């Protein structure tokens, strides 16, 4: 692999893209350490320690690479963009105009991307103002004109989120991988060392040799098992055979070759997990900003927050907490829903069937036209079901261990899926570029 990486660096185009991506990520990490004026760090640390028990702000801190807890200019990071992308995906079904844009090829996608940017800015302003007011009510702001501090916080957070959105697009265009995903990757990776250090101190340090060894083996085994399962989900395909009929083109007979339609088992990638977690954690985050946290003896809203909190889903050993597994059931249902929903947007069996018919292609044993459409839909539904089930297992395993053993970690199945998925995507992109230049890929043995 090191030899292959060295070969990749010999190619000027790949070397330039890798360097550009690396420099952009350095800018991201520097920005995550630049504090926003007007916030009292001491009071904020105390306030954050009280409200993170709900779990929502801990999830936000993972997505922002710790910049939220440090109250940097990138405190919102790319979370407004993720939320706006979710909103736009949902609206493409509800609004016919957006659905037409979605089907209008590259031009339509550019228009939707432009609308997504505006929605991102609007969400960033809304979240920044809400956070500023929440900080004011919690006495987190420094002395002076509170509304001036709120204005500075709003401008700083919104500008930081807009800059990261722009930087992500630049990485996509001039670097390696999807820019937004790469930024999300570096944010999550930055929090992993601290989480594993916490696991070491909680389960290994100070324990007897036998307990320490067992705990270390379990932690490593669970991590490796999750990574392997995610790789299998990302790479597995269901190949639908396609045969092309022979036809005369000029004086030559062309066609007759065999091919296949690759249907990925995990057709939607990490999108269902991001969508589901974001929707479940948003009420917790908003409530935390206004000082409202979950409580089993509180009002109806506080009880709902307890259902939405991942930390309560698998605490079966705690009396009265078993009922909160209803939140886990809702989470699993959302994973399956978004897996089918997102795949339905990105893959159209009717369109594939029509294209095959126009090109003289057919699936062996299946008639062209409507039967091909029905067959592809049937196969796709089975594939999505398997992929969503595997994705659910990966997402739930860390939640189970966190609830059962009260492990203090901020990452979970979501984080590991994103990290592995984005790294595999980047490797595949580099391999494709190298293959075009007759170099061996990262996954080759030699």
N, C-alpha and C positions, 0 to 999 in steps of 0.2 A: 504493500500500500504506500509506503514512504517513497519507493522508487516511482510509482505511478504519480504520486503528488509532485515529485521532482520533474517528471515529464510534463505535467500540467503547467508548471511554472515556466517551462521553456517556451511555451506558446504565449506570445506577447498579448494576444487578445484576452486569453483566460487570466494571465497574470495581472493585466490591467483591471479586469472586472473584480478579481479577488481583492486586489489592493484597494480599489474604490469602495467595495463593501466593507472592508476592514476599517478604513478611515471613517466611513459613515457611522459604524458602530461605536467607534471611539468618541465621536461627537455626541452620540446618544448617551453614553455613560458619563461624559463630562457634564452634559446638561442635567442629568439626574442628580448631580451634586451641587447645582447652583441654587441657593435658597431664595425663596420669594420674600421680599420685605413685608413687614406689617404683622408677622405671626410670632407670637412668643413661644419659642421652642420648648421651654420647660413646661409651660401649661399644656402645650399641645401633646407632649409625650405622655403626660398624666391622663389627658382626655382620651387619647388614642388607646391607652392600655385598658381603659374602662369600657370603651365601645366595641373593641375588636372581639369581645366575647361572642358577639352575634355571628362572626364568621365572614360577613360581607366585606368589611374593610380589609380583612386579611387577604381575601381573594383579589381585591383591587390592588393591594400592595404587591402581590405576585405579578399581576399583569403589567404593573408599572416599574418592575424591577427595583422595588424599594424606594422609588422616588416619592411615592405618596407619604410614607412615614417620615421622609426627610423634608417634606414640603418644598420640593424643588420646582423649578419652572416647568418641568415635565411631569408634575404630579398626576395630571389626568392621562398623560401619555397617549396611547392610541385607543383607549377604551371608548371615547366618543365615536371614533371611526368604526369600531366593531359594532357598537350599538346602532349607528346609522345604517350600516350594511345590513344588519338584521331587519331593520325597519323597511328598507328598500326591497329586500327579498320578499317580505310579507306583502308589501303593497303591490308588487308586480302581479299578484293574483287578484287583489281587490280592485285595482284601478286598470281598466282596459287600455288606457293610453300608455301606461308603463309596460303593460304586457306586449303591446305593439313594438315599443322601443326594444324590448328584450329580444324580439324575433327579427329585429331590423339589422342584424349583423353587427359589424364593427361600429358603424355610425350610431346605432341605437345604444350600444354598450358605452360609448363615449358620453352620450347624453346622460345616461343613468349614472355614470361615474361623476359627472359634473354636479348633478343633483345631490348625489351622496356627499360630495364635498361641502355643499351649502348646508345640508342637514347636519353634518359633523360640526361645523362652526356654530350652528344654532344650539346643538346639544352641549357643546363645550361652554358656551356662554351661560346656558341654563344651569349646568352643573357647577360652574364656577361661582355664580351668584348664590346658588343654594348652599354651597360649601362656605362661602364668605359669611352669609347670614347665620348659618349654623355655628361657625366659629365665634361670631359676635355674641350669640345667645349663650355660648359655653364659656365666654370670657377667655378665649384663646388668643384674641388679637392684642397687639401691643397698645399701650396708652396713646391717646391722641384721637384724631377724627376717625371714628370707626368706619364711616361710609367711604372715606378716602382710602382706607386700607382695603375695604371690600372691592373698590374700583381697581386698585392695583392688583389684587389677587385675581380678579376676573380677567383683566387684560393679560397678565402674565400666564395664567393657566390656558387661556384660549389661544394665545400666540404660540405657546409651547406645543399644544396639541396640533395646531395647524402646521407648524414647522415639521413635526414628526410625520404628519400625513404626507406633506410634500417630499420629505426625505425618503419615505417609504416608496413613493412613486419613482424617485430618482434611482433607488437601488434596483427596483424592478427593471427599469429601462437601461441602466448602465452597469449594474452589478450582477450578482449571482442570486437567484432565487426570487421569490415574491417578497417585496420590500417590507410590507406590513408584517408578514409572518416572520421574517428575519429579525425585525425589531422586537417582536413578541418573544422570539427564541432567546435573544440575548438578555432580555429582561428576566425571563424565567431562570436561565442558567445562572444569572447573578445571585439568585436567592437559594440555589441548591446547596452550595457549601455550608451555609448557615443552618439549613434544615437538617442535613446529615450530621453536622456537629451537634445539633440539639438532640437528635436521635441517639448519638453516641453518649452524650451526657445523661440522657434519661434512662437508657436501657443497658448500657455497657459499663460506663465508668462507675466505679465503686461497688460493682456486683462481684459475686464469687466467680471464679474462673469458668465453672460449668455454665452458669447463667449468662455470663458475658459472651462466651463462645456461641451459645445457642441463639442469643439475641442478634449477634453480629451475622451469623449464618442466615437467620430468617430475614433480616433486612436486606442482605445482599441477594439472597435467593428470590425474594419478592420483586426486587428491582430488576434483576436479570430476566425473570419470567415475564414481567410486564413488557420489557423492551423487546424480547423475542416475539411475544404475541402481537405486539404492535407492528413489528417488521413483517410478520406473516400476513397480517391484515392489510398492510399497505401494498404488498407485492402480489398477493394472491389474485388470480384472474379466472373468470369463467369465459372460455373462448368459444364463441359461436361460429361454426364452420360456414364459409360462404364459397359458392362455386360461381364462376363467371362463364356465361355461354360464349361459344365461338361465333365470330361474325366477320364479314368481309369489310376491310377498310382499304379502299383503293384496290390494289391487286394482291393485297396480303390478307391472310387469315389471322386475326388477332383474338385475344381472349382465351378462355378455356382454363385459366389458371385458378388455383385454389387460394383462399385467404381466410381470414377470420375477423370477427368483431370482438375486441377485448372488453369484457365487462369486469371492472374491478370489484372485488368482494366488498371492500370498504369504499363504495362509490362516492360517498359524500365527504370522506376524509375526516378532519377534526371539526368540521362545521357543526354537526349536531351537538357535540359536547360544548362547544363555545356558545352556541345559541341557547341551549338549555341552562347552562350554568349562569350565563349573563342574565337571562330572564328571571331566574330564581333568586339571584343575589341582588338584583337592582332594588327591590323593596327594602331589603335589609340595609343596603348602603344608604338609601335616601332617609330611612328612619333613623339610622345611626347619626346622620348629620344633624338631625333635630333632637337628639338626645333620647330617642325611643328605642329600647332594646327588647328582645323577646323575654317573656316571663310565663311560666306555666300557670301562675295564679293571677296574671294581669287581665287586661281587657281583651276583647276579641282580636284586635290587631296584634297585640303582643303575643297571643297564643299562635296566631298565623305565622308570625316571625319565627317561633319555635319550630313549626313544621318545615319552614323553608331552610333552616340552618342545618347544613350537612353534618355538623358535629353531633347532632342529636339522633341521626337516622339509625345508627347501629349500636347505640348504647343499651344493649339488651340487659346488661347486668344491673342497670340503674332502675330502681323502682319507678314505675309510671312513665318511663321514656319509650316503651315499646310502641305506643300509639303513634309516635312521631315518625315511624317508618312509613307512614302514609306519604310523607314528603319524598321518601326514596321511591315509592311507587310512582308518584307524579314525575319524578326525575327520569325514571326509566321509560315511562310512557312518552315523555317529551323527546328522549333520544330516538326512539323508534319513529315518532311523528316527523321530526326534522330530517331523519335519514331518508324517509320516503319523500318528504316535501322537497328537499334540496335536489335529490336525484331527479324528481319529476320536472324540476325547472331546467336542469342542465342536460338531461338526456331525454330526447323525444323519440320513442319507438316508431311513431307514424312517419316522422321525417326521415329516419334511417331506412325504413321500409320503402319509402318513395324513392330515395336516392339509389338504393339497390336495384329497384325496378328500372330506373332510368339508365343505369349503367350495365344492365343486362346481368345482374347478379341475383342469386337466389340461395336460400338455405336448403341443403339437401333434404328432401322429404317434405318440404313445406312449400305450398304454392305462393307465388308473389302476391303483393297487395295486402288485403285485410288479414289473411291467415298469417302472413309474416309478421304483421303488426301485433296480432294477438300472441303469437309465439314469443316474440321479443319481450312483450309486456309480462308474460307469465314467467319467463326465465329471469327477467330483471327483478320481479317481486321476490322470487326465491333468493336471489343474490343479495338483495337489500336486507332481507330478513336475517340471513346468516351474518352479514357484515354488521348490522345493528346489534345482533346478539353478542358478537365478539367485542364490539365497541363498548357495550354495556358492562361486560365482564371486566374489561380493562379499567373502566371508569369507576366501578363499584368496589373493586378490591382494595384500593387505598382508603376509601371511605369506611369499609368494614374494619380494617386494622386500626384506623384512627379512632373509631367509635368503641371498639372492643378493648383496646389497650391504651386509649387516651394519648396517643402519640401526638406530640406538639410539633406539627409540620404544617407549613403553609402550602406546599405543593400537593398535588394529588394525581389521579389518573389523567385529568385534563392537561396538566403541565407536562407529564411524561409523553402523552400522545402528541402534543404540539412539538416538543423538542425532537422526538424521534422522527415524526412526520416531516418536519421542516428540513432536518439534516438529510434525510433520504432524498427529499425533493432537490436539494442543492447538489448532492452527489450525482443524482441522475442527470441534472442539467449539465454539470461539468463533464460527465461521461459522454453525453450526447455531443458536446462541443469537441471533445477529444476524438470521438469516433469519426467525426467529419474530417479530422486531420490524420487519421490512421494511427492513432495512439491507443493503447490499451486503457481500459477503465479502472476505476477504483476497486471494483469487485472481482477483478481478475486475480488469479493466484500468483502469476509470475511478476 
